Amino acid sequence: MRRLLREEPSTRIHFTDAITAGSYYNGTRPEGSVLFLHPSHRPLVDELLGRRDGDP
């Protein structure tokens, strides 16, 4: 996840309970890369993207 977000910062991220906490799905679509993660990963993603509480 760290490498992907560093190499492709425009990656769209979707959080879903359909993905288990130990898994992820990374796909490529015509509009770019998309990453599906379990909601438990949100704090790490926010940290990696430099987001603060309340940021979109």
PDB file with one MODEL, atoms N, CA, C and O in Angstrom:
MODEL        1
ATOM      1  N   MET A   1       0.829  -1.180   0.000  1.00  0.00           N
ATOM      2  CA  MET A   1       0.000   0.000   0.000  1.00  0.00           C
ATOM      3  C   MET A   1       0.878   1.249   0.000  1.00  0.00           C
ATOM      4  O   MET A   1       0.609   2.192  -0.744  1.00  0.00           O
ATOM      5  N   ARG A   2       1.907   1.264   0.814  1.00  0.00           N
ATOM      6  CA  ARG A   2       2.794   2.433   0.855  1.00  0.00           C
ATOM      7  C   ARG A   2       3.428   2.687  -0.505  1.00  0.00           C
ATOM      8  O   ARG A   2       3.454   3.818  -0.991  1.00  0.00           O
ATOM      9  N   ARG A   3       3.940   1.619  -1.113  1.00  0.00           N
ATOM     10  CA  ARG A   3       4.604   1.749  -2.414  1.00  0.00           C
ATOM     11  C   ARG A   3       3.624   2.244  -3.468  1.00  0.00           C
ATOM     12  O   ARG A   3       3.942   3.140  -4.249  1.00  0.00           O
ATOM     13  N   LEU A   4       2.441   1.661  -3.488  1.00  0.00           N
ATOM     14  CA  LEU A   4       1.440   2.050  -4.477  1.00  0.00           C
ATOM     15  C   LEU A   4       1.079   3.526  -4.344  1.00  0.00           C
ATOM     16  O   LEU A   4       1.021   4.242  -5.343  1.00  0.00           O
ATOM     17  N   LEU A   5       0.839   3.980  -3.132  1.00  0.00           N
ATOM     18  CA  LEU A   5       0.460   5.377  -2.936  1.00  0.00           C
ATOM     19  C   LEU A   5       1.614   6.324  -3.238  1.00  0.00           C
ATOM     20  O   LEU A   5       1.390   7.462  -3.652  1.00  0.00           O
ATOM     21  N   ARG A   6       2.838   5.870  -3.037  1.00  0.00           N
ATOM     22  CA  ARG A   6       4.003   6.693  -3.358  1.00  0.00           C
ATOM     23  C   ARG A   6       4.204   6.758  -4.876  1.00  0.00           C
ATOM     24  O   ARG A   6       4.467   7.828  -5.425  1.00  0.00           O
ATOM     25  N   GLU A   7       4.078   5.603  -5.552  1.00  0.00           N
ATOM     26  CA  GLU A   7       4.316   5.546  -6.992  1.00  0.00           C
ATOM     27  C   GLU A   7       3.140   6.079  -7.803  1.00  0.00           C
ATOM     28  O   GLU A   7       3.336   6.616  -8.894  1.00  0.00           O
ATOM     29  N   GLU A   8       1.935   5.939  -7.291  1.00  0.00           N
ATOM     30  CA  GLU A   8       0.731   6.389  -7.994  1.00  0.00           C
ATOM     31  C   GLU A   8      -0.141   7.201  -7.041  1.00  0.00           C
ATOM     32  O   GLU A   8      -1.171   6.712  -6.577  1.00  0.00           O
ATOM     33  N   PRO A   9       0.261   8.435  -6.746  1.00  0.00           N
ATOM     34  CA  PRO A   9      -0.474   9.232  -5.763  1.00  0.00           C
ATOM     35  C   PRO A   9      -1.912   9.556  -6.169  1.00  0.00           C
ATOM     36  O   PRO A   9      -2.714   9.957  -5.325  1.00  0.00           O
ATOM     37  N   SER A  10      -2.243   9.389  -7.440  1.00  0.00           N
ATOM     38  CA  SER A  10      -3.616   9.664  -7.882  1.00  0.00           C
ATOM     39  C   SER A  10      -4.538   8.460  -7.703  1.00  0.00           C
ATOM     40  O   SER A  10      -5.694   8.496  -8.125  1.00  0.00           O
ATOM     41  N   THR A  11      -4.032   7.391  -7.079  1.00  0.00           N
ATOM     42  CA  THR A  11      -4.836   6.191  -6.845  1.00  0.00           C
ATOM     43  C   THR A  11      -6.092   6.540  -6.057  1.00  0.00           C
ATOM     44  O   THR A  11      -6.029   7.205  -5.023  1.00  0.00           O
ATOM     45  N   ARG A  12      -7.231   6.082  -6.561  1.00  0.00           N
ATOM     46  CA  ARG A  12      -8.487   6.275  -5.832  1.00  0.00           C
ATOM     47  C   ARG A  12      -8.603   5.171  -4.795  1.00  0.00           C
ATOM     48  O   ARG A  12      -8.302   4.013  -5.082  1.00  0.00           O
ATOM     49  N   ILE A  13      -9.035   5.521  -3.602  1.00  0.00           N
ATOM     50  CA  ILE A  13      -9.134   4.562  -2.506  1.00  0.00           C
ATOM     51  C   ILE A  13     -10.588   4.445  -2.072  1.00  0.00           C
ATOM     52  O   ILE A  13     -11.275   5.440  -1.841  1.00  0.00           O
ATOM     53  N   HIS A  14     -11.035   3.197  -1.969  1.00  0.00           N
ATOM     54  CA  HIS A  14     -12.394   2.913  -1.502  1.00  0.00           C
ATOM     55  C   HIS A  14     -12.289   1.995  -0.294  1.00  0.00           C
ATOM     56  O   HIS A  14     -11.603   0.973  -0.341  1.00  0.00           O
ATOM     57  N   PHE A  15     -12.961   2.354   0.777  1.00  0.00           N
ATOM     58  CA  PHE A  15     -12.999   1.519   1.971  1.00  0.00           C
ATOM     59  C   PHE A  15     -14.305   0.738   1.965  1.00  0.00           C
ATOM     60  O   PHE A  15     -15.376   1.306   1.754  1.00  0.00           O
ATOM     61  N   THR A  16     -14.210  -0.570   2.199  1.00  0.00           N
ATOM     62  CA  THR A  16     -15.391  -1.419   2.171  1.00  0.00           C
ATOM     63  C   THR A  16     -15.242  -2.596   3.123  1.00  0.00           C
ATOM     64  O   THR A  16     -14.162  -3.174   3.253  1.00  0.00           O
ATOM     65  N   ASP A  17     -16.332  -2.940   3.781  1.00  0.00           N
ATOM     66  CA  ASP A  17     -16.332  -4.106   4.665  1.00  0.00           C
ATOM     67  C   ASP A  17     -16.301  -5.408   3.877  1.00  0.00           C
ATOM     68  O   ASP A  17     -16.130  -6.479   4.460  1.00  0.00           O
ATOM     69  N   ALA A  18     -16.464  -5.327   2.554  1.00  0.00           N
ATOM     70  CA  ALA A  18     -16.432  -6.529   1.718  1.00  0.00           C
ATOM     71  C   ALA A  18     -15.018  -7.100   1.596  1.00  0.00           C
ATOM     72  O   ALA A  18     -14.843  -8.246   1.182  1.00  0.00           O
ATOM     73  N   ILE A  19     -14.023  -6.310   1.951  1.00  0.00           N
ATOM     74  CA  ILE A  19     -12.624  -6.746   1.941  1.00  0.00           C
ATOM     75  C   ILE A  19     -12.236  -7.047   3.384  1.00  0.00           C
ATOM     76  O   ILE A  19     -12.500  -6.239   4.275  1.00  0.00           O
ATOM     77  N   THR A  20     -11.613  -8.197   3.626  1.00  0.00           N
ATOM     78  CA  THR A  20     -11.186  -8.515   4.989  1.00  0.00           C
ATOM     79  C   THR A  20     -10.015  -7.626   5.384  1.00  0.00           C
ATOM     80  O   THR A  20      -9.326  -7.079   4.524  1.00  0.00           O
ATOM     81  N   ALA A  21      -9.795  -7.487   6.669  1.00  0.00           N
ATOM     82  CA  ALA A  21      -8.737  -6.605   7.169  1.00  0.00           C
ATOM     83  C   ALA A  21      -7.349  -7.025   6.696  1.00  0.00           C
ATOM     84  O   ALA A  21      -6.452  -6.187   6.607  1.00  0.00           O
ATOM     85  N   GLY A  22      -7.159  -8.298   6.393  1.00  0.00           N
ATOM     86  CA  GLY A  22      -5.852  -8.778   5.952  1.00  0.00           C
ATOM     87  C   GLY A  22      -5.676  -8.809   4.448  1.00  0.00           C
ATOM     88  O   GLY A  22      -4.670  -9.316   3.952  1.00  0.00           O
ATOM     89  N   SER A  23      -6.646  -8.271   3.712  1.00  0.00           N
ATOM     90  CA  SER A  23      -6.605  -8.324   2.251  1.00  0.00           C
ATOM     91  C   SER A  23      -6.764  -6.935   1.657  1.00  0.00           C
ATOM     92  O   SER A  23      -7.074  -5.971   2.355  1.00  0.00           O
ATOM     93  N   TYR A  24      -6.545  -6.858   0.362  1.00  0.00           N
ATOM     94  CA  TYR A  24      -6.814  -5.643  -0.392  1.00  0.00           C
ATOM     95  C   TYR A  24      -7.039  -6.039  -1.839  1.00  0.00           C
ATOM     96  O   TYR A  24      -6.715  -7.159  -2.235  1.00  0.00           O
ATOM     97  N   TYR A  25      -7.586  -5.136  -2.626  1.00  0.00           N
ATOM     98  CA  TYR A  25      -7.732  -5.366  -4.054  1.00  0.00           C
ATOM     99  C   TYR A  25      -7.250  -4.119  -4.753  1.00  0.00           C
ATOM    100  O   TYR A  25      -7.706  -3.015  -4.455  1.00  0.00           O
ATOM    101  N   ASN A  26      -6.332  -4.289  -5.679  1.00  0.00           N
ATOM    102  CA  ASN A  26      -5.807  -3.186  -6.475  1.00  0.00           C
ATOM    103  C   ASN A  26      -6.145  -3.464  -7.925  1.00  0.00           C
ATOM    104  O   ASN A  26      -5.799  -4.519  -8.457  1.00  0.00           O
ATOM    105  N   GLY A  27      -6.811  -2.538  -8.557  1.00  0.00           N
ATOM    106  CA  GLY A  27      -7.178  -2.706  -9.953  1.00  0.00           C
ATOM    107  C   GLY A  27      -6.803  -1.485 -10.760  1.00  0.00           C
ATOM    108  O   GLY A  27      -6.612  -0.394 -10.224  1.00  0.00           O
ATOM    109  N   THR A  28      -6.702  -1.690 -12.054  1.00  0.00           N
ATOM    110  CA  THR A  28      -6.421  -0.593 -12.965  1.00  0.00           C
ATOM    111  C   THR A  28      -7.619  -0.423 -13.879  1.00  0.00           C
ATOM    112  O   THR A  28      -8.105  -1.379 -14.483  1.00  0.00           O
ATOM    113  N   ARG A  29      -8.075   0.786 -13.965  1.00  0.00           N
ATOM    114  CA  ARG A  29      -9.215   1.121 -14.811  1.00  0.00           C
ATOM    115  C   ARG A  29      -8.779   2.212 -15.773  1.00  0.00           C
ATOM    116  O   ARG A  29      -7.728   2.821 -15.574  1.00  0.00           O
ATOM    117  N   PRO A  30      -9.558   2.470 -16.806  1.00  0.00           N
ATOM    118  CA  PRO A  30      -9.171   3.523 -17.760  1.00  0.00           C
ATOM    119  C   PRO A  30      -8.900   4.870 -17.086  1.00  0.00           C
ATOM    120  O   PRO A  30      -8.044   5.633 -17.535  1.00  0.00           O
ATOM    121  N   GLU A  31      -9.631   5.158 -16.007  1.00  0.00           N
ATOM    122  CA  GLU A  31      -9.424   6.443 -15.322  1.00  0.00           C
ATOM    123  C   GLU A  31      -8.312   6.402 -14.288  1.00  0.00           C
ATOM    124  O   GLU A  31      -8.057   7.405 -13.621  1.00  0.00           O
ATOM    125  N   GLY A  32      -7.643   5.261 -14.139  1.00  0.00           N
ATOM    126  CA  GLY A  32      -6.509   5.154 -13.226  1.00  0.00           C
ATOM    127  C   GLY A  32      -6.618   3.987 -12.265  1.00  0.00           C
ATOM    128  O   GLY A  32      -7.511   3.146 -12.376  1.00  0.00           O
ATOM    129  N   SER A  33      -5.706   3.955 -11.335  1.00  0.00           N
ATOM    130  CA  SER A  33      -5.618   2.869 -10.361  1.00  0.00           C
ATOM    131  C   SER A  33      -6.649   3.062  -9.249  1.00  0.00           C
ATOM    132  O   SER A  33      -6.968   4.185  -8.859  1.00  0.00           O
ATOM    133  N   VAL A  34      -7.161   1.932  -8.751  1.00  0.00           N
ATOM    134  CA  VAL A  34      -8.122   1.973  -7.651  1.00  0.00           C
ATOM    135  C   VAL A  34      -7.708   0.929  -6.619  1.00  0.00           C
ATOM    136  O   VAL A  34      -7.275  -0.167  -6.975  1.00  0.00           O
ATOM    137  N   LEU A  35      -7.842   1.268  -5.358  1.00  0.00           N
ATOM    138  CA  LEU A  35      -7.439   0.396  -4.262  1.00  0.00           C
ATOM    139  C   LEU A  35      -8.623   0.240  -3.309  1.00  0.00           C
ATOM    140  O   LEU A  35      -9.153   1.224  -2.792  1.00  0.00           O
ATOM    141  N   PHE A  36      -9.028  -1.011  -3.086  1.00  0.00           N
ATOM    142  CA  PHE A  36     -10.111  -1.315  -2.155  1.00  0.00           C
ATOM    143  C   PHE A  36      -9.500  -1.865  -0.879  1.00  0.00           C
ATOM    144  O   PHE A  36      -8.730  -2.825  -0.912  1.00  0.00           O
ATOM    145  N   LEU A  37      -9.850  -1.249   0.252  1.00  0.00           N
ATOM    146  CA  LEU A  37      -9.298  -1.621   1.550  1.00  0.00           C
ATOM    147  C   LEU A  37     -10.410  -1.752   2.586  1.00  0.00           C
ATOM    148  O   LEU A  37     -11.490  -1.181   2.438  1.00  0.00           O
ATOM    149  N   HIS A  38     -10.121  -2.511   3.631  1.00  0.00           N
ATOM    150  CA  HIS A  38     -11.025  -2.597   4.780  1.00  0.00           C
ATOM    151  C   HIS A  38     -10.941  -1.261   5.536  1.00  0.00           C
ATOM    152  O   HIS A  38      -9.870  -0.658   5.592  1.00  0.00           O
ATOM    153  N   PRO A  39     -12.043  -0.796   6.112  1.00  0.00           N
ATOM    154  CA  PRO A  39     -12.045   0.478   6.832  1.00  0.00           C
ATOM    155  C   PRO A  39     -11.011   0.576   7.963  1.00  0.00           C
ATOM    156  O   PRO A  39     -10.640   1.682   8.357  1.00  0.00           O
ATOM    157  N   SER A  40     -10.551  -0.540   8.480  1.00  0.00           N
ATOM    158  CA  SER A  40      -9.548  -0.491   9.551  1.00  0.00           C
ATOM    159  C   SER A  40      -8.230   0.114   9.071  1.00  0.00           C
ATOM    160  O   SER A  40      -7.392   0.487   9.893  1.00  0.00           O
ATOM    161  N   HIS A  41      -8.035   0.216   7.769  1.00  0.00           N
ATOM    162  CA  HIS A  41      -6.801   0.778   7.216  1.00  0.00           C
ATOM    163  C   HIS A  41      -6.873   2.289   7.008  1.00  0.00           C
ATOM    164  O   HIS A  41      -5.890   2.909   6.603  1.00  0.00           O
ATOM    165  N   ARG A  42      -8.029   2.879   7.282  1.00  0.00           N
ATOM    166  CA  ARG A  42      -8.196   4.314   7.049  1.00  0.00           C
ATOM    167  C   ARG A  42      -7.160   5.172   7.795  1.00  0.00           C
ATOM    168  O   ARG A  42      -6.604   6.089   7.191  1.00  0.00           O
ATOM    169  N   PRO A  43      -6.877   4.911   9.082  1.00  0.00           N
ATOM    170  CA  PRO A  43      -5.875   5.741   9.768  1.00  0.00           C
ATOM    171  C   PRO A  43      -4.496   5.694   9.092  1.00  0.00           C
ATOM    172  O   PRO A  43      -3.818   6.718   9.004  1.00  0.00           O
ATOM    173  N   LEU A  44      -4.087   4.528   8.621  1.00  0.00           N
ATOM    174  CA  LEU A  44      -2.791   4.418   7.944  1.00  0.00           C
ATOM    175  C   LEU A  44      -2.807   5.181   6.626  1.00  0.00           C
ATOM    176  O   LEU A  44      -1.848   5.883   6.306  1.00  0.00           O
ATOM    177  N   VAL A  45      -3.874   5.053   5.868  1.00  0.00           N
ATOM    178  CA  VAL A  45      -3.977   5.775   4.600  1.00  0.00           C
ATOM    179  C   VAL A  45      -3.946   7.278   4.861  1.00  0.00           C
ATOM    180  O   VAL A  45      -3.248   8.014   4.163  1.00  0.00           O
ATOM    181  N   ASP A  46      -4.689   7.734   5.850  1.00  0.00           N
ATOM    182  CA  ASP A  46      -4.675   9.158   6.196  1.00  0.00           C
ATOM    183  C   ASP A  46      -3.267   9.616   6.550  1.00  0.00           C
ATOM    184  O   ASP A  46      -2.840  10.696   6.140  1.00  0.00           O
ATOM    185  N   GLU A  47      -2.551   8.801   7.308  1.00  0.00           N
ATOM    186  CA  GLU A  47      -1.174   9.137   7.680  1.00  0.00           C
ATOM    187  C   GLU A  47      -0.280   9.197   6.443  1.00  0.00           C
ATOM    188  O   GLU A  47       0.506  10.132   6.290  1.00  0.00           O
ATOM    189  N   LEU A  48      -0.396   8.216   5.572  1.00  0.00           N
ATOM    190  CA  LEU A  48       0.437   8.172   4.371  1.00  0.00           C
ATOM    191  C   LEU A  48       0.157   9.338   3.434  1.00  0.00           C
ATOM    192  O   LEU A  48       1.061   9.830   2.759  1.00  0.00           O
ATOM    193  N   LEU A  49      -1.085   9.774   3.394  1.00  0.00           N
ATOM    194  CA  LEU A  49      -1.458  10.875   2.510  1.00  0.00           C
ATOM    195  C   LEU A  49      -1.350  12.231   3.197  1.00  0.00           C
ATOM    196  O   LEU A  49      -1.612  13.265   2.584  1.00  0.00           O
ATOM    197  N   GLY A  50      -0.965  12.224   4.468  1.00  0.00           N
ATOM    198  CA  GLY A  50      -0.791  13.471   5.202  1.00  0.00           C
ATOM    199  C   GLY A  50      -2.093  14.168   5.536  1.00  0.00           C
ATOM    200  O   GLY A  50      -2.131  15.389   5.683  1.00  0.00           O
ATOM    201  N   ARG A  51      -3.159  13.393   5.654  1.00  0.00           N
ATOM    202  CA  ARG A  51      -4.456  13.980   5.989  1.00  0.00           C
ATOM    203  C   ARG A  51      -4.574  14.179   7.486  1.00  0.00           C
ATOM    204  O   ARG A  51      -3.962  13.470   8.285  1.00  0.00           O
ATOM    205  N   ARG A  52      -5.380  15.165   7.840  1.00  0.00           N
ATOM    206  CA  ARG A  52      -5.701  15.399   9.243  1.00  0.00           C
ATOM    207  C   ARG A  52      -7.152  15.045   9.462  1.00  0.00           C
ATOM    208  O   ARG A  52      -7.910  14.922   8.500  1.00  0.00           O
ATOM    209  N   ASP A  53      -7.557  14.879  10.714  1.00  0.00           N
ATOM    210  CA  ASP A  53      -8.967  14.609  11.023  1.00  0.00           C
ATOM    211  C   ASP A  53      -9.845  15.675  10.385  1.00  0.00           C
ATOM    212  O   ASP A  53      -9.584  16.873  10.499  1.00  0.00           O
ATOM    213  N   GLY A  54     -10.891  15.210   9.709  1.00  0.00           N
ATOM    214  CA  GLY A  54     -11.813  16.133   9.071  1.00  0.00           C
ATOM    215  C   GLY A  54     -11.497  16.427   7.621  1.00  0.00           C
ATOM    216  O   GLY A  54     -12.351  16.959   6.912  1.00  0.00           O
ATOM    217  N   ASP A  55     -10.301  16.101   7.150  1.00  0.00           N
ATOM    218  CA  ASP A  55      -9.965  16.303   5.742  1.00  0.00           C
ATOM    219  C   ASP A  55     -10.683  15.257   4.904  1.00  0.00           C
ATOM    220  O   ASP A  55     -10.916  14.146   5.380  1.00  0.00           O
ATOM    221  N   PRO A  56     -11.040  15.588   3.668  1.00  0.00           N
ATOM    222  CA  PRO A  56     -11.709  14.601   2.799  1.00  0.00           C
ATOM    223  C   PRO A  56     -10.776  13.488   2.365  1.00  0.00           C
ATOM    224  O   PRO A  56     -11.187  12.586   1.636  1.00  0.00           O
TER     225      PRO A  56
ENDMDL
END
